[in-house]
Amino acid sequence: QVQLVESGGGLVQPGGSLRLSCAASGSIFSIHGMGWYRQAPGKQRELVATITSSGSANYADSVKGRFTISRDNAKNTVYLQMNSLKPEDTAVYYCNADVAVQGYHDGMDYWGKGTLVTVSS
């Protein structure tokens, strides 16, 4: 019904920048909240940033001031601009969206397959 596809991951040096994108497609009636989560090896998945349909954003303390989440509702796309990257940011980044499907207006969480971000010299 709904697919989320992340892109933009890759290898970057400490202090560098990267921009992630996540596009939702399918039988979408509306998208409520969207967000980015990440999971490093041996650790649990953690919230990075979320954004409401009206553009209100929240960030994990570890990324405040460095990351910026945004969305383009016309394109059903959410972005994550990552600046001043640290080795600790290395993880698989997953896109999440609370989506109301056409014909069924209850919201449901959907997840992308993830994109790998590696911060290393």
C-alpha positions, -999 to +999 in steps of 0.1 A: +000+000+000+027+024+010+064+024+003+092+045+018+125+047+000+155+064+015+185+078-004+216+099+002+236+077+025+273+071+020+308+076+034+317+110+047+346+123+068+341+137+103+329+173+101+313+167+067+277+169+056+252+146+041+216+150+030+192+121+033+159+119+014+129+097+019+100+096-006+067+079+002+045+065-025+014+044-029-022+047-020-017+077+003-046+097+016-025+118+039+008+117+059+008+127+095+041+127+113+074+117+096+107+110+111+142+096+109+156+069+132+190+053+132+205+020+144+242+015+150+257-020+153+249-035+186+226-008+196+188-003+196+171+019+170+168+054+183+148+085+173+168+111+154+142+137+144+105+140+138+084+165+120+046+170+120+025+177+089+026+214+098+064+215+101+070+213+138+103+195+144+118+177+173+154+164+176+174+140+198+197+159+220+227+143+203+219+159+170+204+193+180+222+221+162+237+198+136+208+181+119+178+197+103+146+178+093+123+192+067+095+179+044+078+186+012+042+176+015+035+180-022+062+154-029+055+132+001+091+135+010+111+141+042+147+152+043+175+151+069+203+176+065+232+164+085+261+188+092+292+185+114+290+147+113+307+127+139+319+091+139+291+084+165+266+093+138+275+061+119+244+040+116+217+028+093+192+056+090+155+046+086+127+067+074+093+065+092+059+079+083+025+078+099+003+073+069-035+073+063-042+050+034-069+058+008-101+040+019-087+035+054-081+068+072-066+053+103-029+061+105-003+034+104+034+034+107+055+025+077+093+021+075+119+023+048+146-003+044+173+021+056+203+038+041+238+035+056+257+065+068+294+060+077+314+088+092+351+079+092+385+092+082 
